[in-house]
Amino acid sequence: MPSNKSVSDAPIVQFTNCRILRDHWLQREDLWVREGKILNPEKLFFDEKGSADVQLDCKGSIIAPGFIDVQINGGFGVDFSLATDDFKSGIDLVSQKILSHGVTSFCPTLVTSPPSVYHQVLPQISVRNGGAHGAGILGAHLEGPFISREKKGAHPEHCLRTFEAGAFQDLLNTYGSLDCVRIVTLAPEMKRSSEGNEWRDGQRSHTLCLFPGHSVANLSQAEEAVQHGATFITHLFNAMLPFHHRDPGIVGLLTSDKIPAGRRVFYGMISDGIHTNPAALRIAHRAHPKGLVLVTDAIAGMGLAPGRHTLGQQVVEIDGLNTYIAGTKTLSGSVATMDTCVRHFQEATGCSVETALEAASLHPAQLLGIEHNKGTLNYDSDADFLMLNDSLYVQATYIAGQEVWRQDASGM
């Protein structure tokens, strides 16, 4: 057989004896990878007359797209909302550590902070591809400070802001450069908040997305936000009005008939067994399964022992799996890892393995409009994927077809 070297000098790797998550179900197929991309084996065989240079036996493992976390505040002692001299080394540490949780791309998240923090931190965040150095960075998620005082949660009240000059100008004044920003969570009931979405719609080359959260918006206000371009609800049920049968508030977007044709509303769920009762998780999933996006909302204390840590301007205490603002019972983020959230979601809802995995991969990719490259194992997509056992524990993590983490023999 003619060598594939005539087509490309890059080696072709064939992953065998595996079940691949593709087209919403696990298929017994081989996975073919070259130059960081998923190959179509039919084109390889018939058009290129090529063959594999390396074969890897996956020993029956599941191969699924890498997880994408669009809301993570830090971890392993690193707080993304603190302006430090070694911020870059901190974000590098987190991006490397979360590989063991199956996260191959993420949006570092900053909670409500003074403008000086944004001006110092955001220029140090760069969109970049993942690799052996760690998970890729898709852009920053800014959660606040344009949020409701009534639903501020763990956000410091003295740092909250309202729109004065006009939404876009106020965003610039508060955050500084928006070059690295992908998501802004704000309260849609705030006056002039829709102007930010109108700016986004008029500047399609920019990837900024404005999403409702930390809000007392009623359903009509939430629907108006969607009609202006919002497509995601930040941590559903948390920091918003509770569901009411006469006005279901933001939660009502899951079954609203006012969503523009062709638009899908996504919603984040902190599936840690703490932030959302399993019954509420089941209700949301059954009402709108294709919109559910798993997020960790992890804080600096993730991966560390219980004790005191920070979340931006606040001191928080970790008590078991609970995280509170010090001296209160106000929840302040999570210490759950993404793979833990996937397993809890699957167990709590009784959904299929495929559904649980797609909630952490395909759905966040669709939310960000990157599903042609990430979140799937379709041909020509990025070869960011995981090997997992049947209990959904991560065995190995790959980015661009290269192994970047593997569980060792001791299970570490």
N, C-alpha and C positions, 0 to 999 in steps of 0.2 A: 504494500500500500504506500502511495506517495506520502512523504512526511508533511505534517502540518507546518513545518518550518518554512515552507515556501510561501505561506500566507502571513505568518508572524513569527518573530523570534521568541515571543513570550511563551512560556510553558502553559500547557492545558492541564488542569487538575480535574479529575473525575472523582466525585464523592459517591461511593456505592453503599449498598445495603442500608438505605435510609428511607424515611417517609418525609416528603417535602410538602410544606404548606404552600399550595398554589391554587388559585381560583377557589378559595374558601374551603378547601378540604385537603386532607393529608393523602398524598399520592405516593405509591411505591415506584419511585423513579430515581435515576441517578441525577446528581447536580453537576453541571459542567461549568467551569470558571476559567476565564482568561483575562488578563490585564484588568483585574478588578471588576469585571462584569460577568453577569450570568449569560451563558452561551445557549443558543438553540442547537441541540445536538443534530437535528435533521440537516440544518444548513452546514454544520461542521462535517458531517459524514458525506453528504451528497454534493454539496457545492465546493467544499474545500478538500474533500477526500482526506480529512484530518483524523487524528486519533489522540488519545490521552498520553501525556508525558508522565503523569503521576496519577496513581490510583490510591485513594484513601478509603479504607473500610470503616464505615460509621457504626457498625455493630448494632444496627437496628434503631439508632437514635432518630428523634424528630429533628428536622432542619426547618427552622422558622426564620422570618425576617428579624433583624435586630430591633430591639425595643427603642422607642423614641419618647423621651420624657420632656414634656413642654412646660412643666412647672416643678422646678427643683431649686430650693433656696441655698443649698450648700450640702456639706457633709464632711465627716472625718475631721472636724474641727475648723473647717473653712466656712465662713459666712460671706456669701456674695454681696450682702448689703453693708459690709464694713469696708471703708476705704483704708487700705493698708499699703505699705511700701512694697510688699511682696505679693500683691493681689494675683499677678500672673502665675506665680508658682503655686498659689492656692487653687486656682481654677484648673491648672494642669494636674494637680494631685487628685481633685475630684474626678476629672475626666478619665484619669487612669484607673481609679478605684472602682468606678461604676461599671467597668467592663465585666467584672465578675458577676454583676447583677443582670447582664444581658443588654445593657444600654449601649447602643452604638452611636446615638446622636441625642443632643439635648439642648434645651433653652435655659441657660442660667437665669435665675429669677431674682429680682430685687424687690423687696417689700417697700412700703412707704418710707421714704427717707428725706432728709433735707436736700435741696438742690445741690449743695456742695458735694454730697456723696455721689450723686449721679454724674456730676461734671468730672469727678476724679476717677470713678470706676468705669463708666461706659467706654471711654477711649481705650481702656485696657482690655476690652472684650472684642475679639476678632472672629468673624465667621471663618471656619476652617474645616477641612475634611478630617475624619478620624483616621487612626492608624495605630501603630504600636505604642505611640505616645499617649493614646487615650481616645475617648469618644469624640465624635465631631461636634462642633458648635454651630447651631443653626441660626443663632441670633438671640438677643436678650429678651426676656419677658419682664415687663415692668408692671408690677401689681400695685397700683396706687401711684401718687397720692390723691388722685381725683376720684375719691370713693366716698360713700355715705358715712357720716359720723355715727349713725344709728347701727350700722352694720360693719364697723371698722374691724371687728374681731381683734386680732393681736397687733393691729397696726397702730402706731403712736398717734394720738389725736392731735398733738401740737404740730405735726408735720403734714396734716391733711390740707388740701388746697381745693379751690373752686376755680372755674373758668371766668376770667375777667376780660382780658383783651380780645379773646377769641380762641377757640380750642387749639388750633394749630400753633399759634404764636405762644400760647401758654405752655403747650407741650415743649416747644423749643426752649423757652425761658427756664423751665423746670429741669428738663433733662439735658440740655445742651445738644450736642449732635445726636441725630437719630439714625446714623449710618448703620449701627450694629443692632438696632432694635427691630424685633420681629413682632412682638405682641405687647399691647398695652391693655391692662384690665382697668376699667373705669365704671362708674355708676351711670347708666344711661338716663336716669331721671334728672341729672344735673343740667342746668340751663346751658345751652350752647354745645353740649357734648356731641350732638350729631354733626357739628361742623367738622370735627376731626375725621369722621367717616367720609364726609363729602370731599375733604382734601385727599383722602386715600384713594377715593374713586377717581379723582381727577389726575392722580399721579401714579398710574399703574406700574411704572417702572420701580416704584418703591414697594417693599414687602410688608410695611407696617400694617398690623391688623388691630382694630379696637374691639374689645370684647367686654360684655357686661359681667359684672361681679361686684361683691361687697356693696350691695344695693338694696334699696327699698322700692324698686320699680314695680309698678303693677303690670299686668299682662299687656295692656295697650302700649305702655312705654317700652316694654321689652320687644314687642312686635315692631314698633317703630324703629328701634335700634337695628333689628334684623333687616328691615326694609331699606335702611341706610348702609347695609353692608356687613353688620356683625354676623358671625357664624359660629361663635363658641361661647358657652357659659362657663365661667371659671368656678371650679369646685361646686357642682350642683348640691343644693340643700344647705351648704355651709355659707354663712354670711349673706343671707338673703331672706326675704319674708317667707315664712312657712306656707306651704300649700293651703289654700282656702277654697272651698267649693264654689264661692261666688266670684272670687278673683284669685286664680291660682298663682298670680305673680310670674316671676321669671320661670318657675318650674313648668308653667303652662305652655312654654315654647315647645316642649317635647311632643305635644299633640295639637299645636295650633294649626288652624286652617288659613292663617294669614301669612304663611311663609311663601315668599315668591317662588314661582315655578322654577324648577331646576336647582333650587338652593337647599342645602342640607344644614340643619343646625346640629352642631356637635356640643358635647358637654363633658367637662372633666369630672372624674370620680376619684376620690381618695379612698381606695379600697384597702384600708388598713385594719378594718375591724373596730376602729375607734371613731372616726369622723362620721361614718354613715352606718346606721343599723342595717344588718343584712336584708331585712324586709324592705327597707327603702331602696337598697341597691337592686333588689329584685324588681320592685315596681318600676324604677327608671329603666332598667334593662328591657323589661317586657314591653314598656310603652314605646321605646325608641332604641332598639338594639344597635342599629347602624350608626348612631351618633355618639355612642359611649367611648370616651377616651380615658384610659387609666393614667393618672398622674400620681407622683409620690408626695409632692409638696414637702419634700424632705428638708430638714434644717441642718445646721452645723453639727448637731449631736448624732446624726445618723452614723452608725458604725462605731460609736463610742459608748462608754459605760454611762449609766444614769448619773445625773448630777446637773450642775448649772452650765448653761451655754448661752449663746446670744442668737437673736433674730433681729438683725439690724440694730435699731435703737433700744430694743427691749432685752431684758434678761429673762431667760426661760429655764424651766426645770423639767427634766425628764424623770418620770416616775413609771417604770416599767415601759409600756408602749405608749403611755400618755405623755404629751408635752404641753405644759401650761406656762402662761406668763407668770413669773415668779410671784408667789403670794396670792394667786388667784386660781380660779378653775376655768379660765378662758383658754381654750385650745389654741395652740400656736404652732401650726405645722405638724409634721410627722417625722418619725424615724424609720418608717417602712422603706424597704428597697423595692424596686420595680418588679423583680421576680416574685417577691412575697405578695405584692398586690395582685399579680396575675393569678397566682395560686388561690388566694383568698376569693377573688372574683369568681373563679371557676367553681370553687367549692360552695360559695354562698348562693350562687344563682342556679347551679346545676347545668350551666351552659356547656356546649361542646368545647373540647380542647381548641379547636380551630377558632371559635368565637373569642375565647379568652386571649389567645395569642394575637389575634387581629386587633383587639381593643388597645393593645400596647404597641402596635406596629403600623398596620394599614390605616387605621382610623386617624391617628395623629399625623401621618403622612398626608392623608387626604385633607385634613384640616389646614395644613400648611401649603397645600398645593404642590407637594413634591412626590406624589405617589408614582410618577413615571420613573423616578430614580431610587426611591427608598420606600420601605414599608411593604414591599412585595418581593417575590422571587421570580417575577416575570422575566422573560428573555430581554437582555440589554439593560436591565436594572443594575444598580450597584450591588456588588456581592458582599453586603453587610448581613450576616446571618448568625444564627445560634445553633448549637447542638444541645438538645435537651432530652432528658429521660421521660418516661411515660408519666411521671409525677410532676413534670414541668420544672425540674431543677436544672439549672444551666450547667452543662458539662464543658462547653468551649464556646468562645466568642471569636468571630471572624469579621474583619473590616477590609473591604476591597479584596476579598479572597484570601487574606493573610490571617493566620491565627495570631490573635493578640492576647488571649487569656485561655488557660485550660486548668480545670480542676486537677490537682495533683492526686497521687495515690492515697494520701491521707484524708482526702475529702475537702482540702482547703482551697 
